[in-house]
Amino acid sequence: MLSWAVTFLIIAIVAAVLGFGGIAGTATGIAKILFVVFLVMFVVSLIFGRRGRV
């Protein structure tokens, strides 16, 4: 999931450098959403991983 977020971030940077503002904005939004989903899944896995060992 994190790799997809980084990929969309790189696409956004390249698109912004080349002057494609709409594509850059869309790719940035997707990267932000994927990063938040990654963080939520990471925190949930930490919580449930600790609970199973006790």
PQR file of N, CA, C, O and H, with PARSE charges and radii, in Angstrom:
ATOM      1  N   MET A   1       0.835  -1.190   0.000 -0.4000 1.5000
ATOM      2  CA  MET A   1       0.000   0.000   0.000 -0.0000 2.0000
ATOM      3  C   MET A   1       0.877   1.250   0.000  0.5500 1.7000
ATOM      4  O   MET A   1       0.599   2.217  -0.709 -0.5500 1.4000
ATOM      5  N   LEU A   2       1.932   1.219   0.798 -0.4000 1.5000
ATOM      6  CA  LEU A   2       2.815   2.380   0.854 -0.0000 2.0000
ATOM      7  C   LEU A   2       3.536   2.581  -0.474  0.5500 1.7000
ATOM      8  O   LEU A   2       3.798   3.714  -0.878 -0.5500 1.4000
ATOM      9  H   LEU A   2       2.159   0.433   1.374  0.4000 1.0000
ATOM     10  N   SER A   3       3.853   1.492  -1.145 -0.4000 1.5000
ATOM     11  CA  SER A   3       4.537   1.614  -2.437 -0.0000 2.0000
ATOM     12  C   SER A   3       3.631   2.278  -3.478  0.5500 1.7000
ATOM     13  O   SER A   3       4.110   3.037  -4.321 -0.5500 1.4000
ATOM     14  H   SER A   3       3.640   0.571  -0.817  0.4000 1.0000
ATOM     15  N   TRP A   4       2.338   1.998  -3.423 -0.4000 1.5000
ATOM     16  CA  TRP A   4       1.401   2.646  -4.344 -0.0000 2.0000
ATOM     17  C   TRP A   4       1.334   4.141  -4.058  0.5500 1.7000
ATOM     18  O   TRP A   4       1.281   4.950  -4.984 -0.5500 1.4000
ATOM     19  H   TRP A   4       1.949   1.381  -2.738  0.4000 1.0000
ATOM     20  N   ALA A   5       1.336   4.513  -2.766 -0.4000 1.5000
ATOM     21  CA  ALA A   5       1.297   5.932  -2.410 -0.0000 2.0000
ATOM     22  C   ALA A   5       2.535   6.648  -2.930  0.5500 1.7000
ATOM     23  O   ALA A   5       2.438   7.755  -3.459 -0.5500 1.4000
ATOM     24  H   ALA A   5       1.379   3.855  -2.014  0.4000 1.0000
ATOM     25  N   VAL A   6       3.695   6.023  -2.782 -0.4000 1.5000
ATOM     26  CA  VAL A   6       4.938   6.628  -3.277 -0.0000 2.0000
ATOM     27  C   VAL A   6       4.915   6.726  -4.799  0.5500 1.7000
ATOM     28  O   VAL A   6       5.371   7.719  -5.365 -0.5500 1.4000
ATOM     29  H   VAL A   6       3.774   5.123  -2.352  0.4000 1.0000
ATOM     30  N   THR A   7       4.384   5.698  -5.461 -0.4000 1.5000
ATOM     31  CA  THR A   7       4.298   5.719  -6.923 -0.0000 2.0000
ATOM     32  C   THR A   7       3.433   6.877  -7.402  0.5500 1.7000
ATOM     33  O   THR A   7       3.819   7.596  -8.324 -0.5500 1.4000
ATOM     34  H   THR A   7       4.013   4.892  -5.000  0.4000 1.0000
ATOM     35  N   PHE A   8       2.274   7.064  -6.790 -0.4000 1.5000
ATOM     36  CA  PHE A   8       1.402   8.177  -7.194 -0.0000 2.0000
ATOM     37  C   PHE A   8       2.030   9.523  -6.860  0.5500 1.7000
ATOM     38  O   PHE A   8       1.813  10.499  -7.578 -0.5500 1.4000
ATOM     39  H   PHE A   8       1.961   6.480  -6.041  0.4000 1.0000
ATOM     40  N   LEU A   9       2.803   9.590  -5.783 -0.4000 1.5000
ATOM     41  CA  LEU A   9       3.494  10.830  -5.451 -0.0000 2.0000
ATOM     42  C   LEU A   9       4.541  11.168  -6.508  0.5500 1.7000
ATOM     43  O   LEU A   9       4.673  12.329  -6.895 -0.5500 1.4000
ATOM     44  H   LEU A   9       2.980   8.797  -5.199  0.4000 1.0000
ATOM     45  N   ILE A  10       5.279  10.175  -6.975 -0.4000 1.5000
ATOM     46  CA  ILE A  10       6.269  10.394  -8.030 -0.0000 2.0000
ATOM     47  C   ILE A  10       5.588  10.815  -9.331  0.5500 1.7000
ATOM     48  O   ILE A  10       6.074  11.701 -10.034 -0.5500 1.4000
ATOM     49  H   ILE A  10       5.171   9.232  -6.660  0.4000 1.0000
ATOM     50  N   ILE A  11       4.467  10.178  -9.645 -0.4000 1.5000
ATOM     51  CA  ILE A  11       3.704  10.570 -10.836 -0.0000 2.0000
ATOM     52  C   ILE A  11       3.249  12.024 -10.715  0.5500 1.7000
ATOM     53  O   ILE A  11       3.294  12.772 -11.692 -0.5500 1.4000
ATOM     54  H   ILE A  11       4.072   9.458  -9.074  0.4000 1.0000
ATOM     55  N   ALA A  12       2.817  12.420  -9.532 -0.4000 1.5000
ATOM     56  CA  ALA A  12       2.368  13.802  -9.326 -0.0000 2.0000
ATOM     57  C   ALA A  12       3.515  14.783  -9.508  0.5500 1.7000
ATOM     58  O   ALA A  12       3.334  15.841 -10.112 -0.5500 1.4000
ATOM     59  H   ALA A  12       2.781  11.813  -8.739  0.4000 1.0000
ATOM     60  N   ILE A  13       4.687  14.450  -8.997 -0.4000 1.5000
ATOM     61  CA  ILE A  13       5.835  15.349  -9.131 -0.0000 2.0000
ATOM     62  C   ILE A  13       6.236  15.490 -10.589  0.5500 1.7000
ATOM     63  O   ILE A  13       6.480  16.602 -11.059 -0.5500 1.4000
ATOM     64  H   ILE A  13       4.834  13.591  -8.507  0.4000 1.0000
ATOM     65  N   VAL A  14       6.309  14.376 -11.314 -0.4000 1.5000
ATOM     66  CA  VAL A  14       6.675  14.424 -12.730 -0.0000 2.0000
ATOM     67  C   VAL A  14       5.640  15.208 -13.528  0.5500 1.7000
ATOM     68  O   VAL A  14       5.996  16.015 -14.386 -0.5500 1.4000
ATOM     69  H   VAL A  14       6.111  13.473 -10.932  0.4000 1.0000
ATOM     70  N   ALA A  15       4.358  14.973 -13.248 -0.4000 1.5000
ATOM     71  CA  ALA A  15       3.306  15.690 -13.972 -0.0000 2.0000
ATOM     72  C   ALA A  15       3.363  17.186 -13.679  0.5500 1.7000
ATOM     73  O   ALA A  15       3.126  18.001 -14.571 -0.5500 1.4000
ATOM     74  H   ALA A  15       4.069  14.317 -12.550  0.4000 1.0000
ATOM     75  N   ALA A  16       3.675  17.554 -12.439 -0.4000 1.5000
ATOM     76  CA  ALA A  16       3.763  18.975 -12.094 -0.0000 2.0000
ATOM     77  C   ALA A  16       4.941  19.634 -12.799  0.5500 1.7000
ATOM     78  O   ALA A  16       4.835  20.770 -13.262 -0.5500 1.4000
ATOM     79  H   ALA A  16       3.868  16.893 -11.714  0.4000 1.0000
ATOM     80  N   VAL A  17       6.059  18.925 -12.881 -0.4000 1.5000
ATOM     81  CA  VAL A  17       7.225  19.483 -13.566 -0.0000 2.0000
ATOM     82  C   VAL A  17       6.930  19.687 -15.051  0.5500 1.7000
ATOM     83  O   VAL A  17       7.371  20.669 -15.649 -0.5500 1.4000
ATOM     84  H   VAL A  17       6.145  18.002 -12.505  0.4000 1.0000
ATOM     85  N   LEU A  18       6.186  18.757 -15.641 -0.4000 1.5000
ATOM     86  CA  LEU A  18       5.871  18.854 -17.060 -0.0000 2.0000
ATOM     87  C   LEU A  18       4.699  19.790 -17.360  0.5500 1.7000
ATOM     88  O   LEU A  18       4.397  20.054 -18.524 -0.5500 1.4000
ATOM     89  H   LEU A  18       5.828  17.959 -15.156  0.4000 1.0000
ATOM     90  N   GLY A  19       4.037  20.293 -16.311 -0.4000 1.5000
ATOM     91  CA  GLY A  19       2.982  21.272 -16.517 -0.0000 2.0000
ATOM     92  C   GLY A  19       1.576  20.714 -16.592  0.5500 1.7000
ATOM     93  O   GLY A  19       0.657  21.429 -16.992 -0.5500 1.4000
ATOM     94  H   GLY A  19       4.282  20.079 -15.366  0.4000 1.0000
ATOM     95  N   PHE A  20       1.382  19.484 -16.226 -0.4000 1.5000
ATOM     96  CA  PHE A  20       0.043  18.885 -16.228 -0.0000 2.0000
ATOM     97  C   PHE A  20      -0.566  19.033 -14.835  0.5500 1.7000
ATOM     98  O   PHE A  20      -0.469  18.130 -14.004 -0.5500 1.4000
ATOM     99  H   PHE A  20       2.128  18.903 -15.901  0.4000 1.0000
ATOM    100  N   GLY A  21      -1.190  20.175 -14.595 -0.4000 1.5000
ATOM    101  CA  GLY A  21      -1.702  20.488 -13.264 -0.0000 2.0000
ATOM    102  C   GLY A  21      -2.834  19.589 -12.809  0.5500 1.7000
ATOM    103  O   GLY A  21      -2.883  19.195 -11.644 -0.5500 1.4000
ATOM    104  H   GLY A  21      -1.269  20.908 -15.270  0.4000 1.0000
ATOM    105  N   GLY A  22      -3.749  19.259 -13.717 -0.4000 1.5000
ATOM    106  CA  GLY A  22      -4.890  18.417 -13.336 -0.0000 2.0000
ATOM    107  C   GLY A  22      -4.463  17.017 -12.955  0.5500 1.7000
ATOM    108  O   GLY A  22      -4.942  16.457 -11.969 -0.5500 1.4000
ATOM    109  H   GLY A  22      -3.709  19.579 -14.664  0.4000 1.0000
ATOM    110  N   ILE A  23      -3.564  16.458 -13.733 -0.4000 1.5000
ATOM    111  CA  ILE A  23      -3.070  15.108 -13.434 -0.0000 2.0000
ATOM    112  C   ILE A  23      -2.268  15.122 -12.144  0.5500 1.7000
ATOM    113  O   ILE A  23      -2.366  14.195 -11.339 -0.5500 1.4000
ATOM    114  H   ILE A  23      -3.174  16.913 -14.534  0.4000 1.0000
ATOM    115  N   ALA A  24      -1.477  16.168 -11.942 -0.4000 1.5000
ATOM    116  CA  ALA A  24      -0.666  16.269 -10.724 -0.0000 2.0000
ATOM    117  C   ALA A  24      -1.557  16.367  -9.484  0.5500 1.7000
ATOM    118  O   ALA A  24      -1.281  15.734  -8.465 -0.5500 1.4000
ATOM    119  H   ALA A  24      -1.398  16.921 -12.596  0.4000 1.0000
ATOM    120  N   GLY A  25      -2.612  17.153  -9.576 -0.4000 1.5000
ATOM    121  CA  GLY A  25      -3.527  17.283  -8.440 -0.0000 2.0000
ATOM    122  C   GLY A  25      -4.249  15.994  -8.130  0.5500 1.7000
ATOM    123  O   GLY A  25      -4.419  15.637  -6.964 -0.5500 1.4000
ATOM    124  H   GLY A  25      -2.836  17.667 -10.403  0.4000 1.0000
ATOM    125  N   THR A  26      -4.675  15.295  -9.162 -0.4000 1.5000
ATOM    126  CA  THR A  26      -5.372  14.023  -8.958 -0.0000 2.0000
ATOM    127  C   THR A  26      -4.436  12.980  -8.357  0.5500 1.7000
ATOM    128  O   THR A  26      -4.813  12.267  -7.427 -0.5500 1.4000
ATOM    129  H   THR A  26      -4.536  15.585 -10.109  0.4000 1.0000
ATOM    130  N   ALA A  27      -3.227  12.892  -8.883 -0.4000 1.5000
ATOM    131  CA  ALA A  27      -2.270  11.919  -8.368 -0.0000 2.0000
ATOM    132  C   ALA A  27      -1.890  12.233  -6.924  0.5500 1.7000
ATOM    133  O   ALA A  27      -1.698  11.322  -6.119 -0.5500 1.4000
ATOM    134  H   ALA A  27      -2.921  13.471  -9.638  0.4000 1.0000
ATOM    135  N   THR A  28      -1.782  13.509  -6.598 -0.4000 1.5000
ATOM    136  CA  THR A  28      -1.479  13.898  -5.219 -0.0000 2.0000
ATOM    137  C   THR A  28      -2.613  13.496  -4.286  0.5500 1.7000
ATOM    138  O   THR A  28      -2.363  12.992  -3.191 -0.5500 1.4000
ATOM    139  H   THR A  28      -1.938  14.249  -7.252  0.4000 1.0000
ATOM    140  N   GLY A  29      -3.845  13.712  -4.703 -0.4000 1.5000
ATOM    141  CA  GLY A  29      -4.996  13.314  -3.880 -0.0000 2.0000
ATOM    142  C   GLY A  29      -5.041  11.816  -3.655  0.5500 1.7000
ATOM    143  O   GLY A  29      -5.311  11.363  -2.542 -0.5500 1.4000
ATOM    144  H   GLY A  29      -4.048  14.121  -5.592  0.4000 1.0000
ATOM    145  N   ILE A  30      -4.781  11.046  -4.693 -0.4000 1.5000
ATOM    146  CA  ILE A  30      -4.770   9.592  -4.557 -0.0000 2.0000
ATOM    147  C   ILE A  30      -3.652   9.162  -3.618  0.5500 1.7000
ATOM    148  O   ILE A  30      -3.846   8.274  -2.787 -0.5500 1.4000
ATOM    149  H   ILE A  30      -4.561  11.414  -5.597  0.4000 1.0000
ATOM    150  N   ALA A  31      -2.477   9.787  -3.743 -0.4000 1.5000
ATOM    151  CA  ALA A  31      -1.350   9.446  -2.872 -0.0000 2.0000
ATOM    152  C   ALA A  31      -1.677   9.740  -1.411  0.5500 1.7000
ATOM    153  O   ALA A  31      -1.317   8.964  -0.526 -0.5500 1.4000
ATOM    154  H   ALA A  31      -2.319  10.509  -4.418  0.4000 1.0000
ATOM    155  N   LYS A  32      -2.350  10.846  -1.157 -0.4000 1.5000
ATOM    156  CA  LYS A  32      -2.728  11.189   0.217 -0.0000 2.0000
ATOM    157  C   LYS A  32      -3.702  10.164   0.787  0.5500 1.7000
ATOM    158  O   LYS A  32      -3.554   9.722   1.927 -0.5500 1.4000
ATOM    159  H   LYS A  32      -2.642  11.477  -1.876  0.4000 1.0000
ATOM    160  N   ILE A  33      -4.697   9.790  -0.012 -0.4000 1.5000
ATOM    161  CA  ILE A  33      -5.694   8.823   0.446 -0.0000 2.0000
ATOM    162  C   ILE A  33      -5.034   7.477   0.732  0.5500 1.7000
ATOM    163  O   ILE A  33      -5.310   6.862   1.762 -0.5500 1.4000
ATOM    164  H   ILE A  33      -4.817  10.149  -0.938  0.4000 1.0000
ATOM    165  N   LEU A  34      -4.170   7.016  -0.163 -0.4000 1.5000
ATOM    166  CA  LEU A  34      -3.497   5.733   0.046 -0.0000 2.0000
ATOM    167  C   LEU A  34      -2.591   5.766   1.266  0.5500 1.7000
ATOM    168  O   LEU A  34      -2.484   4.771   1.983 -0.5500 1.4000
ATOM    169  H   LEU A  34      -3.946   7.516  -1.000  0.4000 1.0000
ATOM    170  N   PHE A  35      -1.936   6.899   1.512 -0.4000 1.5000
ATOM    171  CA  PHE A  35      -1.074   7.003   2.683 -0.0000 2.0000
ATOM    172  C   PHE A  35      -1.883   6.940   3.973  0.5500 1.7000
ATOM    173  O   PHE A  35      -1.465   6.294   4.934 -0.5500 1.4000
ATOM    174  H   PHE A  35      -2.023   7.707   0.929  0.4000 1.0000
ATOM    175  N   VAL A  36      -3.031   7.601   4.005 -0.4000 1.5000
ATOM    176  CA  VAL A  36      -3.886   7.555   5.199 -0.0000 2.0000
ATOM    177  C   VAL A  36      -4.406   6.131   5.423  0.5500 1.7000
ATOM    178  O   VAL A  36      -4.438   5.653   6.556 -0.5500 1.4000
ATOM    179  H   VAL A  36      -3.371   8.126   3.225  0.4000 1.0000
ATOM    180  N   VAL A  37      -4.810   5.458   4.346 -0.4000 1.5000
ATOM    181  CA  VAL A  37      -5.268   4.070   4.471 -0.0000 2.0000
ATOM    182  C   VAL A  37      -4.139   3.190   4.993  0.5500 1.7000
ATOM    183  O   VAL A  37      -4.369   2.324   5.837 -0.5500 1.4000
ATOM    184  H   VAL A  37      -4.783   5.847   3.425  0.4000 1.0000
ATOM    185  N   PHE A  38      -2.915   3.404   4.497 -0.4000 1.5000
ATOM    186  CA  PHE A  38      -1.769   2.646   4.985 -0.0000 2.0000
ATOM    187  C   PHE A  38      -1.564   2.875   6.474  0.5500 1.7000
ATOM    188  O   PHE A  38      -1.355   1.919   7.221 -0.5500 1.4000
ATOM    189  H   PHE A  38      -2.728   4.108   3.811  0.4000 1.0000
ATOM    190  N   LEU A  39      -1.621   4.125   6.918 -0.4000 1.5000
ATOM    191  CA  LEU A  39      -1.419   4.414   8.336 -0.0000 2.0000
ATOM    192  C   LEU A  39      -2.484   3.762   9.208  0.5500 1.7000
ATOM    193  O   LEU A  39      -2.174   3.214  10.266 -0.5500 1.4000
ATOM    194  H   LEU A  39      -1.791   4.902   6.312  0.4000 1.0000
ATOM    195  N   VAL A  40      -3.731   3.819   8.770 -0.4000 1.5000
ATOM    196  CA  VAL A  40      -4.816   3.207   9.543 -0.0000 2.0000
ATOM    197  C   VAL A  40      -4.612   1.694   9.639  0.5500 1.7000
ATOM    198  O   VAL A  40      -4.762   1.109  10.712 -0.5500 1.4000
ATOM    199  H   VAL A  40      -3.984   4.264   7.910  0.4000 1.0000
ATOM    200  N   MET A  41      -4.272   1.069   8.520 -0.4000 1.5000
ATOM    201  CA  MET A  41      -4.051  -0.380   8.539 -0.0000 2.0000
ATOM    202  C   MET A  41      -2.840  -0.742   9.397  0.5500 1.7000
ATOM    203  O   MET A  41      -2.850  -1.776  10.064 -0.5500 1.4000
ATOM    204  H   MET A  41      -4.150   1.544   7.649  0.4000 1.0000
ATOM    205  N   PHE A  42      -1.806   0.084   9.393 -0.4000 1.5000
ATOM    206  CA  PHE A  42      -0.628  -0.160  10.210 -0.0000 2.0000
ATOM    207  C   PHE A  42      -0.962  -0.096  11.698  0.5500 1.7000
ATOM    208  O   PHE A  42      -0.541  -0.960  12.466 -0.5500 1.4000
ATOM    209  H   PHE A  42      -1.797   0.925   8.852  0.4000 1.0000
ATOM    210  N   VAL A  43      -1.712   0.918  12.105 -0.4000 1.5000
ATOM    211  CA  VAL A  43      -2.086   1.063  13.510 -0.0000 2.0000
ATOM    212  C   VAL A  43      -2.998  -0.085  13.941  0.5500 1.7000
ATOM    213  O   VAL A  43      -2.831  -0.626  15.034 -0.5500 1.4000
ATOM    214  H   VAL A  43      -2.055   1.620  11.481  0.4000 1.0000
ATOM    215  N   VAL A  44      -3.953  -0.459  13.101 -0.4000 1.5000
ATOM    216  CA  VAL A  44      -4.853  -1.570  13.426 -0.0000 2.0000
ATOM    217  C   VAL A  44      -4.065  -2.870  13.560  0.5500 1.7000
ATOM    218  O   VAL A  44      -4.335  -3.657  14.466 -0.5500 1.4000
ATOM    219  H   VAL A  44      -4.089  -0.019  12.213  0.4000 1.0000
ATOM    220  N   SER A  45      -3.101  -3.108  12.682 -0.4000 1.5000
ATOM    221  CA  SER A  45      -2.316  -4.334  12.777 -0.0000 2.0000
ATOM    222  C   SER A  45      -1.449  -4.334  14.031  0.5500 1.7000
ATOM    223  O   SER A  45      -1.225  -5.387  14.627 -0.5500 1.4000
ATOM    224  H   SER A  45      -2.881  -2.468  11.945  0.4000 1.0000
ATOM    225  N   LEU A  46      -0.960  -3.169  14.436 -0.4000 1.5000
ATOM    226  CA  LEU A  46      -0.198  -3.100  15.684 -0.0000 2.0000
ATOM    227  C   LEU A  46      -1.074  -3.429  16.886  0.5500 1.7000
ATOM    228  O   LEU A  46      -0.659  -4.163  17.783 -0.5500 1.4000
ATOM    229  H   LEU A  46      -1.142  -2.313  13.952  0.4000 1.0000
ATOM    230  N   ILE A  47      -2.278  -2.884  16.900 -0.4000 1.5000
ATOM    231  CA  ILE A  47      -3.180  -3.110  18.038 -0.0000 2.0000
ATOM    232  C   ILE A  47      -3.591  -4.574  18.117  0.5500 1.7000
ATOM    233  O   ILE A  47      -3.510  -5.179  19.186 -0.5500 1.4000
ATOM    234  H   ILE A  47      -2.615  -2.288  16.172  0.4000 1.0000
ATOM    235  N   PHE A  48      -4.030  -5.153  17.005 -0.4000 1.5000
ATOM    236  CA  PHE A  48      -4.488  -6.534  17.025 -0.0000 2.0000
ATOM    237  C   PHE A  48      -3.333  -7.513  17.147  0.5500 1.7000
ATOM    238  O   PHE A  48      -3.522  -8.607  17.678 -0.5500 1.4000
ATOM    239  H   PHE A  48      -4.095  -4.662  16.136  0.4000 1.0000
ATOM    240  N   GLY A  49      -2.162  -7.166  16.682 -0.4000 1.5000
ATOM    241  CA  GLY A  49      -0.999  -8.026  16.833 -0.0000 2.0000
ATOM    242  C   GLY A  49      -0.575  -8.153  18.273  0.5500 1.7000
ATOM    243  O   GLY A  49      -0.195  -9.238  18.713 -0.5500 1.4000
ATOM    244  H   GLY A  49      -2.009  -6.277  16.251  0.4000 1.0000
ATOM    245  N   ARG A  50      -0.632  -7.076  19.012 -0.4000 1.5000
ATOM    246  CA  ARG A  50      -0.274  -7.095  20.436 -0.0000 2.0000
ATOM    247  C   ARG A  50      -1.319  -7.847  21.251  0.5500 1.7000
ATOM    248  O   ARG A  50      -0.983  -8.539  22.212 -0.5500 1.4000
ATOM    249  H   ARG A  50      -0.941  -6.195  18.655  0.4000 1.0000
ATOM    250  N   ARG A  51      -2.578  -7.713  20.868 -0.4000 1.5000
ATOM    251  CA  ARG A  51      -3.660  -8.320  21.632 -0.0000 2.0000
ATOM    252  C   ARG A  51      -3.606  -9.840  21.531  0.5500 1.7000
ATOM    253  O   ARG A  51      -3.958 -10.529  22.489 -0.5500 1.4000
ATOM    254  H   ARG A  51      -2.851  -7.151  20.086  0.4000 1.0000
ATOM    255  N   GLY A  52      -3.179 -10.372  20.403 -0.4000 1.5000
ATOM    256  CA  GLY A  52      -3.152 -11.812  20.202 -0.0000 2.0000
ATOM    257  C   GLY A  52      -2.085 -12.523  20.989  0.5500 1.7000
ATOM    258  O   GLY A  52      -2.219 -13.719  21.247 -0.5500 1.4000
ATOM    259  H   GLY A  52      -2.893  -9.813  19.625  0.4000 1.0000
ATOM    260  N   ARG A  53      -1.020 -11.834  21.386 -0.4000 1.5000
ATOM    261  CA  ARG A  53       0.085 -12.468  22.083 -0.0000 2.0000
ATOM    262  C   ARG A  53      -0.108 -12.549  23.585  0.5500 1.7000
ATOM    263  O   ARG A  53       0.580 -13.327  24.247 -0.5500 1.4000
ATOM    264  H   ARG A  53      -0.911 -10.862  21.176  0.4000 1.0000
ATOM    265  N   VAL A  54      -1.026 -11.768  24.143 -0.4000 1.5000
ATOM    266  CA  VAL A  54      -1.204 -11.729  25.590 -0.0000 2.0000
ATOM    267  C   VAL A  54      -1.994 -12.869  26.102  0.5500 1.7000
ATOM    268  O   VAL A  54      -2.225 -12.969  27.307 -0.5500 1.4000
ATOM    269  H   VAL A  54      -1.584 -11.136  23.605  0.4000 1.0000
TER
END
